[in-house]
Amino acid sequence: MSEAKTDPRILRTRKLIMDAFIALSGKKEFKDITVKDITTEAMINRATFYYHFEDIYDLLEKVLSEVLLINLDCKLYESNELNEDVIRSIFQAVTDFQLSLSNRCHRGYEDIIARIIRDQLEVIFYKLLVKQHGEKANQDLRVTAIMLSWGLYGASVEWRRSGGDVSPEEYIQGVIPYVLGGVQ
């Protein structure tokens, strides 16, 4: 059986809407952006917007997820094991993502951003752990992936709060042996 392909026009329109939103978010805070602003910028009608997205919050979530996935370059992690380089690379991608958002999505949306980051990291860590350890300890690996995703996200928030005096790589370097080898 062949997979059903999405019509290229649908993909182009969806990208057009997302690009319009990104362009607007560089000029206005999220709370000030309306569906009308987006439809005007994208040169589409409201019905087209609502065909692709439930509302502006759905659009925000989809845009953030896509941008994060681009930053994370998931294909890179699919071919690797969980090691120092991968953790460093993921941490760098998350901090880069957060810095890119600092001028676009202000207070009030941190919970959405945090959830998106943690969810994407959980998927990546789980895939890496399954690849390394097999499916035998499914629930344990899932919980480990959750802990790693929340921990890495928390460390990235602390790095940002500390003013980023050191590079993300320097900030995380001393912690990696404990993460990979345990605390004992």
C-alpha positions in Angstrom: 0.0 0.0 0.0 1.3 3.5 -0.8 1.1 6.3 1.7 -1.2 9.1 1.0 0.7 12.3 0.1 -0.4 15.7 1.3 -1.3 18.1 -1.5 1.7 20.4 -2.0 -0.8 23.4 -2.1 -1.8 22.6 1.4 1.8 22.4 2.6 2.6 25.7 0.9 -0.4 27.5 2.4 0.4 26.1 5.9 4.0 27.4 5.5 2.7 30.7 4.2 0.6 31.1 7.4 3.5 30.1 9.6 5.9 32.4 7.9 3.4 35.3 8.2 3.1 34.5 11.9 6.9 34.5 12.4 7.3 37.8 10.5 4.6 39.4 12.7 6.1 38.0 15.9 9.2 40.0 15.0 7.2 43.2 15.0 4.6 42.6 17.7 4.2 40.6 20.9 2.2 37.5 20.6 -0.7 38.8 22.6 -1.1 41.7 20.1 -1.2 39.5 17.0 -4.7 38.7 15.7 -5.9 36.2 13.1 -6.8 39.2 10.9 -3.1 40.3 11.1 -2.0 36.8 10.0 -4.5 36.5 7.2 -3.6 39.9 5.9 0.1 39.2 6.0 -0.3 35.8 4.4 -2.9 37.1 1.9 -5.5 34.4 2.7 -9.0 34.4 4.1 -10.1 33.5 7.7 -11.6 30.2 6.5 -8.2 29.1 5.1 -6.5 30.0 8.4 -9.0 27.9 10.3 -8.7 25.0 7.9 -5.1 24.7 8.9 -5.1 25.8 12.6 -7.7 25.7 15.4 -6.8 29.1 16.7 -3.8 31.4 17.2 -2.6 29.2 20.1 -2.6 26.1 17.9 -0.5 28.1 15.4 1.9 29.2 18.1 2.4 25.6 19.2 2.9 24.3 15.7 5.4 27.1 14.8 7.4 26.6 18.0 7.5 22.8 17.6 8.6 23.1 14.0 11.3 25.7 14.8 12.5 23.6 17.7 12.7 20.4 15.6 14.7 22.3 13.0 17.1 23.5 15.8 17.4 20.0 17.2 18.0 18.4 13.8 16.5 15.1 14.9 18.0 13.1 12.0 21.4 13.7 13.7 20.2 12.0 16.9 18.5 9.1 15.2 21.9 7.9 14.0 23.7 8.3 17.4 23.7 6.9 20.9 23.2 8.9 24.0 26.7 10.2 24.7 28.5 13.4 25.7 28.4 15.0 22.3 24.7 14.3 21.8 23.8 15.8 25.2 26.0 18.9 24.5 24.4 19.3 21.1 20.9 19.0 22.4 21.6 21.5 25.2 23.1 23.9 22.6 20.1 23.6 20.4 17.6 24.2 23.3 19.5 27.3 24.5 19.7 28.6 20.9 16.0 28.1 20.6 15.2 29.9 23.8 17.4 32.8 22.8 15.7 33.1 19.5 12.4 33.3 21.3 13.5 35.9 23.9 12.4 38.8 21.6 9.3 37.1 20.2 7.3 35.3 22.9 7.3 37.1 26.1 6.0 36.3 29.6 2.8 34.4 29.8 3.8 31.8 27.2 6.6 30.1 29.0 4.4 27.2 30.0 3.6 26.5 26.3 7.2 26.9 25.3 8.4 24.7 28.2 5.9 21.9 27.4 6.9 21.9 23.7 10.6 21.7 24.5 10.2 19.0 27.1 7.8 16.9 24.8 10.3 17.1 21.9 13.2 16.2 24.1 11.4 13.3 25.7 10.8 11.8 22.2 14.4 12.2 21.3 15.8 10.8 24.5 13.4 7.9 24.4 14.4 7.0 20.9 18.1 7.2 21.9 17.6 5.0 25.0 15.6 2.4 23.1 18.3 2.3 20.4 20.9 1.8 23.1 19.1 -0.6 25.5 16.3 -2.2 23.4 12.6 -2.3 24.2 12.9 -4.6 27.2 12.6 -1.9 29.9 10.0 0.2 28.1 8.5 2.0 31.1 11.9 2.5 32.8 13.3 4.0 29.6 10.2 6.2 29.2 10.6 7.6 32.8 14.3 8.1 32.1 13.5 10.1 29.0 11.1 12.2 31.0 13.7 12.9 33.7 16.4 13.7 31.1 14.0 16.1 29.2 12.9 18.0 32.3 16.4 18.1 33.6 18.0 19.4 30.4 15.2 21.9 30.0 15.6 23.1 33.6 19.4 23.5 33.1 18.8 25.6 30.0 16.4 27.9 32.0 19.0 28.3 34.7 21.7 29.0 32.1 19.6 31.7 30.7 18.7 33.2 34.1 22.4 33.3 35.0 22.9 35.7 32.2 24.7 33.2 29.9 28.1 34.3 31.3 29.6 31.0 30.0 28.8 29.2 26.8 26.0 26.5 26.9 28.7 23.9 26.3 30.8 25.1 29.2 27.8 25.3 31.4 26.7 21.7 30.8 30.2 20.1 30.5 30.8 19.3 34.1 27.4 17.7 34.6 27.5 15.3 31.7 29.5 12.6 33.5 27.0 12.5 36.3 24.1 12.2 33.8 25.7 9.4 31.9 27.3 7.5 34.8 24.9 8.2 37.6 25.7 10.1 40.7 27.6 7.4 42.5 
